[in-house]
């Protein structure tokens, strides 16, 4: 490893360390609250309280080698969805099952002006998949965009907030300018699988004919059928990206 590479690596490490230290100082003046029950965390604890953590359903092996969803048979490599509908992205890294109390926390994070919850949710992803993400070494994190109407209503894009926290912890840059959402689609949770696919046709675009990155990681709050991640992946690949991965706070069972 040359001098420049060593210097760059030290700079990156120092940046992550500074972020962690400054964040701890901030908690002294603004006591953190649990994003799942909204109780103030005591004893210097941050992120999620012990009571809520005991109720979280983390993903356990065996999991699908493509989307990361839990599967029942250890002999199988892929879930039924990924087997019947092959995906364009390489691999996904969801952290938890989409069920209570995480479900309630995400609703608050997404719809009730709880942007600061991004910090806690990012930590859960890092705790579960940080080492894998570092090993992959994506050049950039790309948040799944929301339509401008929803952005005006919420005041922020929760996926971008999540990507920002992940990027600061992992020393990976975030680029929210590559993808744009041009269609204000019906919420995916209200549709069946076929409707979800049609709902997202031509929903995403990129102003860049050729993206400078070759290996990227999409960031979103929830992965259900993968229609959103798949639609984003196709746009990125059309712009020259070779490898697309994704990470999310949660993944649905079905």
C-alpha angles and dihedrals in degrees: 000000000000128000094259092052092049091048091049091049092051091048091051092049092048090051092055092045092050090051093052093047094046090048091054091050090051091055090060090066099031109038109217122239129213108260091215103050099012094229118144110260113236135201095038092295118149138194110015129013121240093246093056093040090058088059097049117108107218119194115261134189135308095059133160111273090221111040099015095236117148115259130195100225119063089200091065121084099197138035118247092258095054091043095054096034109036115213128227096216122083104232143336132224112199116170108204145013115265099247139104135334091019091048091061092047093053092050089055092044092050105037109017105058096261097139091148090068087077088083094059095043092047089054091054090054091048093047090053103034108008094111092049092048091050090050091053090048100204112202092224144002115235118196117216103251127234125215116269091246092058090043090056091048096048099031093226144034108252092207090055091049089050092048090050092056092044091049093052093050095045099035092238119138121241123221116190094168100075100072128045130186109224100173123063094221130197111263108273093227090067094057138071122239097271093045091049091057094049091043091063100044107127090353093125131051139165126221089208116086090194121028115210094221126084100185120039141163123219117215125207138153100236135019114199115155094348095243093129095047090045093051091050092046093055092052092049093048090050086057094054104269110146103193127031124185130172140207130191141174093241144010127205121237095230 
